[in-house]
Amino acid sequence: MRYFLFVLAKELGMTVRQLTANIDSYEIQEWSAFYKIQNEEKSGKKPLQSGELKDKLKSAFSGAKAKAKRMKR
């Protein structure tokens, strides 16, 4: 995950410190899921239909929401 923070920070034109100060862990998980899906499509997997994309995102984010709730405690 730390490597991904550097990738995302570079993509957004900020340092990792700036990124983590301005974006919460839930949004970082969303970005991670976005890049994962994007990479799968580029690697030759068939393009996702809208329902499949919705299901994949929902699955990816359900874990992130639970983790974020645990971290707030």
PDB file of N, CA, C and O in Angstrom, chain B, residues numbered from 101:
ATOM      1  N   MET B 101       0.828  -1.199   0.000  1.00  0.00           N
ATOM      2  CA  MET B 101       0.000   0.000   0.000  1.00  0.00           C
ATOM      3  C   MET B 101       0.868   1.257   0.000  1.00  0.00           C
ATOM      4  O   MET B 101       0.503   2.266  -0.603  1.00  0.00           O
ATOM      5  N   ARG B 102       1.992   1.198   0.661  1.00  0.00           N
ATOM      6  CA  ARG B 102       2.865   2.379   0.725  1.00  0.00           C
ATOM      7  C   ARG B 102       3.339   2.775  -0.672  1.00  0.00           C
ATOM      8  O   ARG B 102       3.394   3.958  -1.004  1.00  0.00           O
ATOM      9  N   TYR B 103       3.681   1.773  -1.486  1.00  0.00           N
ATOM     10  CA  TYR B 103       4.102   2.054  -2.857  1.00  0.00           C
ATOM     11  C   TYR B 103       2.999   2.793  -3.611  1.00  0.00           C
ATOM     12  O   TYR B 103       3.262   3.751  -4.338  1.00  0.00           O
ATOM     13  N   PHE B 104       1.767   2.338  -3.428  1.00  0.00           N
ATOM     14  CA  PHE B 104       0.644   2.985  -4.113  1.00  0.00           C
ATOM     15  C   PHE B 104       0.504   4.444  -3.690  1.00  0.00           C
ATOM     16  O   PHE B 104       0.154   5.287  -4.516  1.00  0.00           O
ATOM     17  N   LEU B 105       0.768   4.758  -2.433  1.00  0.00           N
ATOM     18  CA  LEU B 105       0.694   6.155  -1.983  1.00  0.00           C
ATOM     19  C   LEU B 105       1.664   7.030  -2.774  1.00  0.00           C
ATOM     20  O   LEU B 105       1.337   8.162  -3.132  1.00  0.00           O
ATOM     21  N   PHE B 106       2.849   6.505  -3.041  1.00  0.00           N
ATOM     22  CA  PHE B 106       3.826   7.260  -3.823  1.00  0.00           C
ATOM     23  C   PHE B 106       3.358   7.431  -5.266  1.00  0.00           C
ATOM     24  O   PHE B 106       3.500   8.507  -5.848  1.00  0.00           O
ATOM     25  N   VAL B 107       2.801   6.370  -5.837  1.00  0.00           N
ATOM     26  CA  VAL B 107       2.283   6.444  -7.208  1.00  0.00           C
ATOM     27  C   VAL B 107       1.176   7.488  -7.301  1.00  0.00           C
ATOM     28  O   VAL B 107       1.188   8.335  -8.193  1.00  0.00           O
ATOM     29  N   LEU B 108       0.230   7.424  -6.386  1.00  0.00           N
ATOM     30  CA  LEU B 108      -0.893   8.355  -6.404  1.00  0.00           C
ATOM     31  C   LEU B 108      -0.439   9.789  -6.147  1.00  0.00           C
ATOM     32  O   LEU B 108      -0.900  10.716  -6.814  1.00  0.00           O
ATOM     33  N   ALA B 109       0.453   9.971  -5.191  1.00  0.00           N
ATOM     34  CA  ALA B 109       0.961  11.315  -4.903  1.00  0.00           C
ATOM     35  C   ALA B 109       1.647  11.908  -6.135  1.00  0.00           C
ATOM     36  O   ALA B 109       1.441  13.076  -6.464  1.00  0.00           O
ATOM     37  N   LYS B 110       2.446  11.112  -6.799  1.00  0.00           N
ATOM     38  CA  LYS B 110       3.118  11.580  -8.008  1.00  0.00           C
ATOM     39  C   LYS B 110       2.093  11.959  -9.077  1.00  0.00           C
ATOM     40  O   LYS B 110       2.211  12.998  -9.726  1.00  0.00           O
ATOM     41  N   GLU B 111       1.093  11.106  -9.248  1.00  0.00           N
ATOM     42  CA  GLU B 111       0.046  11.355 -10.247  1.00  0.00           C
ATOM     43  C   GLU B 111      -0.715  12.651  -9.950  1.00  0.00           C
ATOM     44  O   GLU B 111      -1.105  13.367 -10.871  1.00  0.00           O
ATOM     45  N   LEU B 112      -0.922  12.947  -8.682  1.00  0.00           N
ATOM     46  CA  LEU B 112      -1.681  14.132  -8.289  1.00  0.00           C
ATOM     47  C   LEU B 112      -0.794  15.360  -8.070  1.00  0.00           C
ATOM     48  O   LEU B 112      -1.295  16.442  -7.767  1.00  0.00           O
ATOM     49  N   GLY B 113       0.517  15.191  -8.223  1.00  0.00           N
ATOM     50  CA  GLY B 113       1.431  16.322  -8.091  1.00  0.00           C
ATOM     51  C   GLY B 113       1.626  16.803  -6.671  1.00  0.00           C
ATOM     52  O   GLY B 113       1.696  18.007  -6.424  1.00  0.00           O
ATOM     53  N   MET B 114       1.715  15.870  -5.733  1.00  0.00           N
ATOM     54  CA  MET B 114       1.933  16.245  -4.341  1.00  0.00           C
ATOM     55  C   MET B 114       2.835  15.223  -3.666  1.00  0.00           C
ATOM     56  O   MET B 114       3.119  14.163  -4.224  1.00  0.00           O
ATOM     57  N   THR B 115       3.275  15.549  -2.474  1.00  0.00           N
ATOM     58  CA  THR B 115       4.069  14.597  -1.702  1.00  0.00           C
ATOM     59  C   THR B 115       3.134  13.608  -1.006  1.00  0.00           C
ATOM     60  O   THR B 115       1.927  13.831  -0.916  1.00  0.00           O
ATOM     61  N   VAL B 116       3.712  12.522  -0.521  1.00  0.00           N
ATOM     62  CA  VAL B 116       2.902  11.548   0.217  1.00  0.00           C
ATOM     63  C   VAL B 116       2.337  12.199   1.473  1.00  0.00           C
ATOM     64  O   VAL B 116       1.194  11.931   1.844  1.00  0.00           O
ATOM     65  N   ARG B 117       3.108  13.037   2.124  1.00  0.00           N
ATOM     66  CA  ARG B 117       2.624  13.735   3.325  1.00  0.00           C
ATOM     67  C   ARG B 117       1.425  14.615   2.996  1.00  0.00           C
ATOM     68  O   ARG B 117       0.440  14.626   3.735  1.00  0.00           O
ATOM     69  N   GLN B 118       1.503  15.355   1.889  1.00  0.00           N
ATOM     70  CA  GLN B 118       0.377  16.195   1.472  1.00  0.00           C
ATOM     71  C   GLN B 118      -0.838  15.331   1.135  1.00  0.00           C
ATOM     72  O   GLN B 118      -1.968  15.658   1.497  1.00  0.00           O
ATOM     73  N   LEU B 119      -0.588  14.230   0.442  1.00  0.00           N
ATOM     74  CA  LEU B 119      -1.670  13.332   0.063  1.00  0.00           C
ATOM     75  C   LEU B 119      -2.404  12.811   1.289  1.00  0.00           C
ATOM     76  O   LEU B 119      -3.631  12.886   1.358  1.00  0.00           O
ATOM     77  N   THR B 120      -1.666  12.287   2.248  1.00  0.00           N
ATOM     78  CA  THR B 120      -2.307  11.690   3.423  1.00  0.00           C
ATOM     79  C   THR B 120      -2.934  12.740   4.338  1.00  0.00           C
ATOM     80  O   THR B 120      -3.822  12.423   5.129  1.00  0.00           O
ATOM     81  N   ALA B 121      -2.477  13.984   4.233  1.00  0.00           N
ATOM     82  CA  ALA B 121      -3.084  15.052   5.027  1.00  0.00           C
ATOM     83  C   ALA B 121      -4.390  15.544   4.405  1.00  0.00           C
ATOM     84  O   ALA B 121      -5.258  16.064   5.105  1.00  0.00           O
ATOM     85  N   ASN B 122      -4.523  15.379   3.102  1.00  0.00           N
ATOM     86  CA  ASN B 122      -5.672  15.951   2.402  1.00  0.00           C
ATOM     87  C   ASN B 122      -6.697  14.934   1.910  1.00  0.00           C
ATOM     88  O   ASN B 122      -7.818  15.308   1.567  1.00  0.00           O
ATOM     89  N   ILE B 123      -6.335  13.674   1.870  1.00  0.00           N
ATOM     90  CA  ILE B 123      -7.244  12.642   1.374  1.00  0.00           C
ATOM     91  C   ILE B 123      -7.370  11.561   2.436  1.00  0.00           C
ATOM     92  O   ILE B 123      -6.363  11.059   2.936  1.00  0.00           O
ATOM     93  N   ASP B 124      -8.606  11.199   2.786  1.00  0.00           N
ATOM     94  CA  ASP B 124      -8.788  10.177   3.817  1.00  0.00           C
ATOM     95  C   ASP B 124      -8.545   8.781   3.248  1.00  0.00           C
ATOM     96  O   ASP B 124      -8.452   8.597   2.034  1.00  0.00           O
ATOM     97  N   SER B 125      -8.445   7.813   4.137  1.00  0.00           N
ATOM     98  CA  SER B 125      -8.119   6.441   3.728  1.00  0.00           C
ATOM     99  C   SER B 125      -9.186   5.841   2.818  1.00  0.00           C
ATOM    100  O   SER B 125      -8.874   5.008   1.967  1.00  0.00           O
ATOM    101  N   TYR B 126     -10.417   6.248   2.984  1.00  0.00           N
ATOM    102  CA  TYR B 126     -11.490   5.739   2.124  1.00  0.00           C
ATOM    103  C   TYR B 126     -11.270   6.175   0.677  1.00  0.00           C
ATOM    104  O   TYR B 126     -11.409   5.370  -0.244  1.00  0.00           O
ATOM    105  N   GLU B 127     -10.930   7.442   0.478  1.00  0.00           N
ATOM    106  CA  GLU B 127     -10.700   7.914  -0.888  1.00  0.00           C
ATOM    107  C   GLU B 127      -9.460   7.267  -1.494  1.00  0.00           C
ATOM    108  O   GLU B 127      -9.431   6.980  -2.690  1.00  0.00           O
ATOM    109  N   ILE B 128      -8.446   7.039  -0.685  1.00  0.00           N
ATOM    110  CA  ILE B 128      -7.253   6.347  -1.174  1.00  0.00           C
ATOM    111  C   ILE B 128      -7.618   4.938  -1.632  1.00  0.00           C
ATOM    112  O   ILE B 128      -7.120   4.473  -2.657  1.00  0.00           O
ATOM    113  N   GLN B 129      -8.477   4.260  -0.888  1.00  0.00           N
ATOM    114  CA  GLN B 129      -8.946   2.934  -1.298  1.00  0.00           C
ATOM    115  C   GLN B 129      -9.729   3.014  -2.606  1.00  0.00           C
ATOM    116  O   GLN B 129      -9.624   2.123  -3.448  1.00  0.00           O
ATOM    117  N   GLU B 130     -10.509   4.071  -2.779  1.00  0.00           N
ATOM    118  CA  GLU B 130     -11.238   4.245  -4.032  1.00  0.00           C
ATOM    119  C   GLU B 130     -10.275   4.406  -5.207  1.00  0.00           C
ATOM    120  O   GLU B 130     -10.468   3.804  -6.263  1.00  0.00           O
ATOM    121  N   TRP B 131      -9.241   5.221  -5.015  1.00  0.00           N
ATOM    122  CA  TRP B 131      -8.235   5.389  -6.058  1.00  0.00           C
ATOM    123  C   TRP B 131      -7.548   4.059  -6.363  1.00  0.00           C
ATOM    124  O   TRP B 131      -7.302   3.736  -7.525  1.00  0.00           O
ATOM    125  N   SER B 132      -7.244   3.303  -5.335  1.00  0.00           N
ATOM    126  CA  SER B 132      -6.600   2.007  -5.517  1.00  0.00           C
ATOM    127  C   SER B 132      -7.473   1.077  -6.357  1.00  0.00           C
ATOM    128  O   SER B 132      -6.980   0.408  -7.265  1.00  0.00           O
ATOM    129  N   ALA B 133      -8.761   1.037  -6.054  1.00  0.00           N
ATOM    130  CA  ALA B 133      -9.690   0.201  -6.819  1.00  0.00           C
ATOM    131  C   ALA B 133      -9.782   0.683  -8.263  1.00  0.00           C
ATOM    132  O   ALA B 133      -9.834  -0.129  -9.187  1.00  0.00           O
ATOM    133  N   PHE B 134      -9.801   1.988  -8.458  1.00  0.00           N
ATOM    134  CA  PHE B 134      -9.858   2.551  -9.806  1.00  0.00           C
ATOM    135  C   PHE B 134      -8.654   2.101 -10.624  1.00  0.00           C
ATOM    136  O   PHE B 134      -8.809   1.643 -11.756  1.00  0.00           O
ATOM    137  N   TYR B 135      -7.453   2.230 -10.057  1.00  0.00           N
ATOM    138  CA  TYR B 135      -6.244   1.836 -10.780  1.00  0.00           C
ATOM    139  C   TYR B 135      -6.201   0.333 -11.028  1.00  0.00           C
ATOM    140  O   TYR B 135      -5.733  -0.112 -12.076  1.00  0.00           O
ATOM    141  N   LYS B 136      -6.683  -0.442 -10.078  1.00  0.00           N
ATOM    142  CA  LYS B 136      -6.711  -1.896 -10.253  1.00  0.00           C
ATOM    143  C   LYS B 136      -7.607  -2.270 -11.437  1.00  0.00           C
ATOM    144  O   LYS B 136      -7.221  -3.083 -12.277  1.00  0.00           O
ATOM    145  N   ILE B 137      -8.774  -1.689 -11.501  1.00  0.00           N
ATOM    146  CA  ILE B 137      -9.692  -1.971 -12.604  1.00  0.00           C
ATOM    147  C   ILE B 137      -9.102  -1.485 -13.920  1.00  0.00           C
ATOM    148  O   ILE B 137      -9.180  -2.180 -14.933  1.00  0.00           O
ATOM    149  N   GLN B 138      -8.519  -0.310 -13.907  1.00  0.00           N
ATOM    150  CA  GLN B 138      -7.913   0.247 -15.113  1.00  0.00           C
ATOM    151  C   GLN B 138      -6.788  -0.664 -15.624  1.00  0.00           C
ATOM    152  O   GLN B 138      -6.688  -0.908 -16.826  1.00  0.00           O
ATOM    153  N   ASN B 139      -5.957  -1.157 -14.730  1.00  0.00           N
ATOM    154  CA  ASN B 139      -4.862  -2.046 -15.117  1.00  0.00           C
ATOM    155  C   ASN B 139      -5.378  -3.377 -15.652  1.00  0.00           C
ATOM    156  O   ASN B 139      -4.802  -3.932 -16.588  1.00  0.00           O
ATOM    157  N   GLU B 140      -6.446  -3.889 -15.075  1.00  0.00           N
ATOM    158  CA  GLU B 140      -7.032  -5.132 -15.567  1.00  0.00           C
ATOM    159  C   GLU B 140      -7.523  -4.952 -16.997  1.00  0.00           C
ATOM    160  O   GLU B 140      -7.323  -5.829 -17.838  1.00  0.00           O
ATOM    161  N   GLU B 141      -8.159  -3.833 -17.275  1.00  0.00           N
ATOM    162  CA  GLU B 141      -8.656  -3.573 -18.625  1.00  0.00           C
ATOM    163  C   GLU B 141      -7.509  -3.430 -19.612  1.00  0.00           C
ATOM    164  O   GLU B 141      -7.611  -3.904 -20.743  1.00  0.00           O
ATOM    165  N   LYS B 142      -6.410  -2.781 -19.206  1.00  0.00           N
ATOM    166  CA  LYS B 142      -5.258  -2.599 -20.084  1.00  0.00           C
ATOM    167  C   LYS B 142      -4.532  -3.913 -20.348  1.00  0.00           C
ATOM    168  O   LYS B 142      -3.895  -4.069 -21.389  1.00  0.00           O
ATOM    169  N   SER B 143      -4.621  -4.852 -19.419  1.00  0.00           N
ATOM    170  CA  SER B 143      -3.896  -6.115 -19.574  1.00  0.00           C
ATOM    171  C   SER B 143      -4.607  -7.089 -20.504  1.00  0.00           C
ATOM    172  O   SER B 143      -4.161  -8.224 -20.673  1.00  0.00           O
ATOM    173  N   GLY B 144      -5.698  -6.658 -21.102  1.00  0.00           N
ATOM    174  CA  GLY B 144      -6.367  -7.487 -22.087  1.00  0.00           C
ATOM    175  C   GLY B 144      -7.614  -8.185 -21.603  1.00  0.00           C
ATOM    176  O   GLY B 144      -8.244  -8.928 -22.356  1.00  0.00           O
ATOM    177  N   LYS B 145      -7.976  -7.959 -20.367  1.00  0.00           N
ATOM    178  CA  LYS B 145      -9.234  -8.532 -19.904  1.00  0.00           C
ATOM    179  C   LYS B 145     -10.372  -7.803 -20.585  1.00  0.00           C
ATOM    180  O   LYS B 145     -10.250  -6.632 -20.947  1.00  0.00           O
ATOM    181  N   LYS B 146     -11.479  -8.505 -20.757  1.00  0.00           N
ATOM    182  CA  LYS B 146     -12.609  -7.884 -21.457  1.00  0.00           C
ATOM    183  C   LYS B 146     -13.097  -6.650 -20.699  1.00  0.00           C
ATOM    184  O   LYS B 146     -13.073  -6.628 -19.468  1.00  0.00           O
ATOM    185  N   PRO B 147     -13.536  -5.637 -21.419  1.00  0.00           N
ATOM    186  CA  PRO B 147     -14.054  -4.433 -20.748  1.00  0.00           C
ATOM    187  C   PRO B 147     -15.251  -4.778 -19.867  1.00  0.00           C
ATOM    188  O   PRO B 147     -16.067  -5.636 -20.207  1.00  0.00           O
ATOM    189  N   LEU B 148     -15.336  -4.106 -18.755  1.00  0.00           N
ATOM    190  CA  LEU B 148     -16.438  -4.347 -17.824  1.00  0.00           C
ATOM    191  C   LEU B 148     -17.715  -3.694 -18.325  1.00  0.00           C
ATOM    192  O   LEU B 148     -17.700  -2.587 -18.864  1.00  0.00           O
ATOM    193  N   GLN B 149     -18.789  -4.384 -18.139  1.00  0.00           N
ATOM    194  CA  GLN B 149     -20.098  -3.791 -18.388  1.00  0.00           C
ATOM    195  C   GLN B 149     -20.443  -2.954 -17.165  1.00  0.00           C
ATOM    196  O   GLN B 149     -19.846  -3.146 -16.105  1.00  0.00           O
ATOM    197  N   SER B 150     -21.379  -2.042 -17.284  1.00  0.00           N
ATOM    198  CA  SER B 150     -21.676  -1.132 -16.175  1.00  0.00           C
ATOM    199  C   SER B 150     -22.067  -1.880 -14.906  1.00  0.00           C
ATOM    200  O   SER B 150     -21.679  -1.468 -13.813  1.00  0.00           O
ATOM    201  N   GLY B 151     -22.815  -2.955 -15.019  1.00  0.00           N
ATOM    202  CA  GLY B 151     -23.204  -3.731 -13.839  1.00  0.00           C
ATOM    203  C   GLY B 151     -22.019  -4.414 -13.189  1.00  0.00           C
ATOM    204  O   GLY B 151     -21.927  -4.487 -11.964  1.00  0.00           O
ATOM    205  N   GLU B 152     -21.109  -4.917 -14.018  1.00  0.00           N
ATOM    206  CA  GLU B 152     -19.912  -5.566 -13.495  1.00  0.00           C
ATOM    207  C   GLU B 152     -19.019  -4.557 -12.777  1.00  0.00           C
ATOM    208  O   GLU B 152     -18.466  -4.850 -11.716  1.00  0.00           O
ATOM    209  N   LEU B 153     -18.884  -3.375 -13.360  1.00  0.00           N
ATOM    210  CA  LEU B 153     -18.081  -2.330 -12.736  1.00  0.00           C
ATOM    211  C   LEU B 153     -18.674  -1.946 -11.385  1.00  0.00           C
ATOM    212  O   LEU B 153     -17.954  -1.803 -10.397  1.00  0.00           O
ATOM    213  N   LYS B 154     -19.980  -1.783 -11.356  1.00  0.00           N
ATOM    214  CA  LYS B 154     -20.659  -1.435 -10.105  1.00  0.00           C
ATOM    215  C   LYS B 154     -20.400  -2.501  -9.048  1.00  0.00           C
ATOM    216  O   LYS B 154     -20.102  -2.173  -7.900  1.00  0.00           O
ATOM    217  N   ASP B 155     -20.511  -3.776  -9.424  1.00  0.00           N
ATOM    218  CA  ASP B 155     -20.288  -4.863  -8.478  1.00  0.00           C
ATOM    219  C   ASP B 155     -18.844  -4.891  -7.981  1.00  0.00           C
ATOM    220  O   ASP B 155     -18.596  -5.103  -6.794  1.00  0.00           O
ATOM    221  N   LYS B 156     -17.889  -4.676  -8.896  1.00  0.00           N
ATOM    222  CA  LYS B 156     -16.477  -4.683  -8.501  1.00  0.00           C
ATOM    223  C   LYS B 156     -16.164  -3.543  -7.543  1.00  0.00           C
ATOM    224  O   LYS B 156     -15.479  -3.738  -6.540  1.00  0.00           O
ATOM    225  N   LEU B 157     -16.664  -2.360  -7.853  1.00  0.00           N
ATOM    226  CA  LEU B 157     -16.425  -1.213  -6.983  1.00  0.00           C
ATOM    227  C   LEU B 157     -17.078  -1.406  -5.624  1.00  0.00           C
ATOM    228  O   LEU B 157     -16.485  -1.087  -4.593  1.00  0.00           O
ATOM    229  N   LYS B 158     -18.296  -1.927  -5.624  1.00  0.00           N
ATOM    230  CA  LYS B 158     -19.001  -2.158  -4.364  1.00  0.00           C
ATOM    231  C   LYS B 158     -18.223  -3.145  -3.504  1.00  0.00           C
ATOM    232  O   LYS B 158     -18.088  -2.949  -2.297  1.00  0.00           O
ATOM    233  N   SER B 159     -17.717  -4.197  -4.119  1.00  0.00           N
ATOM    234  CA  SER B 159     -16.937  -5.199  -3.400  1.00  0.00           C
ATOM    235  C   SER B 159     -15.647  -4.601  -2.849  1.00  0.00           C
ATOM    236  O   SER B 159     -15.283  -4.850  -1.699  1.00  0.00           O
ATOM    237  N   ALA B 160     -14.966  -3.820  -3.661  1.00  0.00           N
ATOM    238  CA  ALA B 160     -13.704  -3.215  -3.236  1.00  0.00           C
ATOM    239  C   ALA B 160     -13.906  -2.232  -2.096  1.00  0.00           C
ATOM    240  O   ALA B 160     -13.102  -2.179  -1.166  1.00  0.00           O
ATOM    241  N   PHE B 161     -14.984  -1.449  -2.166  1.00  0.00           N
ATOM    242  CA  PHE B 161     -15.191  -0.410  -1.169  1.00  0.00           C
ATOM    243  C   PHE B 161     -15.829  -0.913   0.110  1.00  0.00           C
ATOM    244  O   PHE B 161     -15.703  -0.267   1.150  1.00  0.00           O
ATOM    245  N   SER B 162     -16.505  -2.039   0.063  1.00  0.00           N
ATOM    246  CA  SER B 162     -17.122  -2.540   1.293  1.00  0.00           C
ATOM    247  C   SER B 162     -16.053  -2.869   2.316  1.00  0.00           C
ATOM    248  O   SER B 162     -16.248  -2.636   3.508  1.00  0.00           O
ATOM    249  N   GLY B 163     -14.930  -3.404   1.873  1.00  0.00           N
ATOM    250  CA  GLY B 163     -13.821  -3.678   2.780  1.00  0.00           C
ATOM    251  C   GLY B 163     -13.194  -2.402   3.294  1.00  0.00           C
ATOM    252  O   GLY B 163     -12.802  -2.329   4.458  1.00  0.00           O
ATOM    253  N   ALA B 164     -13.095  -1.393   2.443  1.00  0.00           N
ATOM    254  CA  ALA B 164     -12.503  -0.118   2.839  1.00  0.00           C
ATOM    255  C   ALA B 164     -13.363   0.589   3.878  1.00  0.00           C
ATOM    256  O   ALA B 164     -12.841   1.186   4.819  1.00  0.00           O
ATOM    257  N   LYS B 165     -14.677   0.524   3.709  1.00  0.00           N
ATOM    258  CA  LYS B 165     -15.576   1.162   4.680  1.00  0.00           C
ATOM    259  C   LYS B 165     -15.442   0.510   6.049  1.00  0.00           C
ATOM    260  O   LYS B 165     -15.370   1.197   7.068  1.00  0.00           O
ATOM    261  N   ALA B 166     -15.409  -0.824   6.068  1.00  0.00           N
ATOM    262  CA  ALA B 166     -15.283  -1.535   7.340  1.00  0.00           C
ATOM    263  C   ALA B 166     -13.957  -1.194   8.012  1.00  0.00           C
ATOM    264  O   ALA B 166     -13.903  -0.988   9.224  1.00  0.00           O
ATOM    265  N   LYS B 167     -12.888  -1.134   7.218  1.00  0.00           N
ATOM    266  CA  LYS B 167     -11.576  -0.807   7.768  1.00  0.00           C
ATOM    267  C   LYS B 167     -11.560   0.614   8.318  1.00  0.00           C
ATOM    268  O   LYS B 167     -11.005   0.858   9.390  1.00  0.00           O
ATOM    269  N   ALA B 168     -12.163   1.552   7.594  1.00  0.00           N
ATOM    270  CA  ALA B 168     -12.212   2.951   8.041  1.00  0.00           C
ATOM    271  C   ALA B 168     -12.982   3.078   9.349  1.00  0.00           C
ATOM    272  O   ALA B 168     -12.593   3.852  10.223  1.00  0.00           O
ATOM    273  N   LYS B 169     -14.071   2.325   9.491  1.00  0.00           N
ATOM    274  CA  LYS B 169     -14.851   2.369  10.733  1.00  0.00           C
ATOM    275  C   LYS B 169     -14.029   1.847  11.896  1.00  0.00           C
ATOM    276  O   LYS B 169     -14.064   2.410  12.990  1.00  0.00           O
ATOM    277  N   ARG B 170     -13.277   0.755  11.661  1.00  0.00           N
ATOM    278  CA  ARG B 170     -12.445   0.192  12.726  1.00  0.00           C
ATOM    279  C   ARG B 170     -11.356   1.168  13.141  1.00  0.00           C
ATOM    280  O   ARG B 170     -11.011   1.250  14.320  1.00  0.00           O
ATOM    281  N   MET B 171     -10.809   1.911  12.177  1.00  0.00           N
ATOM    282  CA  MET B 171      -9.721   2.848  12.468  1.00  0.00           C
ATOM    283  C   MET B 171     -10.202   4.043  13.262  1.00  0.00           C
ATOM    284  O   MET B 171      -9.423   4.632  14.011  1.00  0.00           O
ATOM    285  N   LYS B 172     -11.461   4.416  13.121  1.00  0.00           N
ATOM    286  CA  LYS B 172     -12.004   5.580  13.832  1.00  0.00           C
ATOM    287  C   LYS B 172     -12.245   5.294  15.298  1.00  0.00           C
ATOM    288  O   LYS B 172     -12.360   6.219  16.103  1.00  0.00           O
ATOM    289  N   ARG B 173     -12.322   4.041  15.646  1.00  0.00           N
ATOM    290  CA  ARG B 173     -12.616   3.687  17.053  1.00  0.00           C
ATOM    291  C   ARG B 173     -11.475   4.014  17.953  1.00  0.00           C
ATOM    292  O   ARG B 173     -11.554   3.782  19.159  1.00  0.00           O
TER     293      ARG B 173
END
